[in-house]
Amino acid sequence: MPVHVVAERLGHADPAITLRVYAHVIRQHADEAANTFAAAGDGNDQTDISESHRGATE
């Protein structure tokens, strides 16, 4: 979701505020995307990676 949409929904005047407050969430999604791409490159099923990763973080 675009950061400006999230910022507006949360009532932040500047999307930079949203990015600073929620940077840890953005990093987590970047890690998940990297794992998905790595799995695809290895020929593994992406859903298996996502489900096992989700279980490890929840």
Secondary structure, 3 states (H helix, E strand, C coil): CCHHHHHHHHCCCCHHHHHHHCHHHHHHHHHHHHHHHHHHHHCCCHHHHHHHHHHHHC
